[in-house]
Amino acid sequence: MSEAADPHPRRDPGFEARRLLRGASHCVLATQRDGQPFAALVAPAFTPGLAALLLLSSLSEHTRELMLEPRCALIAIGPAEGPNPQTAPRATLTGLASPVPPEEVDGLKARYLARRPYAAPYADFEDFAMWRVSPGGGQYVGGFARAHRLRIGQLLPDPAAVAALAAAEAEILEHMNEDHADAVAAIARHLGGIGGDGPWRMVALDPDGADLAAGEEVLRLHFSAPAATPEAVRAELVAAARAARGGK
């Protein structure tokens, strides 16, 4: 169904797909071996450029399959509008999986654990390794009969925005956590966070939103639109803090 015929118009389907993938607590990973499909539950984290990071054990069936056949897919599913599960939004990312090279492991593992802090106790086990799924395309389904096939250029965030925010991320995180800790906490509470284990901190940033963490609890702050510059991020954070404080 085309966007014009969609009775429930939404924002850009590529942006919606990224929001759903980045905010998902888990995804289903589809692999295959000798033509036999296999599905497993995984907890990815995503780089600013939307590569999926996976912490995988070599003892797992899906890891052994990826070693032989790197083509795979991930699907994230949101809440349904009612009893019919086909009203649920879902986003599929297809791509090629590969182990992260040793020189990149530390940086990407830190990003993964910022989103999945509960994995820290086993992240350094000998049989676990960081994998990356490089996107090749995808699909966003906004609900029943509202499917959008996404070419890679439609799915990925703007590379210039990714680069601009990567250069500014450390400074933005430090500024928010050191100078605006009260705003970070207010946003987290507004998102439904409990935060019983330590103060809320902003731990990661990308063009589509930010991750807030307190201990092992992590929340996703979705931006209203893709942010291409630090100034656009600031506007989103100011709006989020104002909404959290009741518009004050």
ABEGO torsion letter per residue (X at the ends): XBAAABABBBBBAAAAAAAAAAABABBBBBBBBGGBBBBBBBBBBBBAAGBBBBBBBAABAAAAAAAABABBBBBBBBBBABABAAABBBBBBBEBBBBBBAAAAAAAAAAAAAABAAAAAAAABAABBBBBBBBAEEBBBAEBGBBBBBBAAAABBBAAAAAAAAAAAAAAAAAAAAAAAAAAAAAAAAAGBAGABEBBBBABBBAAEBBBBBEABBBBBBBABBBABAAAAAAAAAAAAAAAAGGX
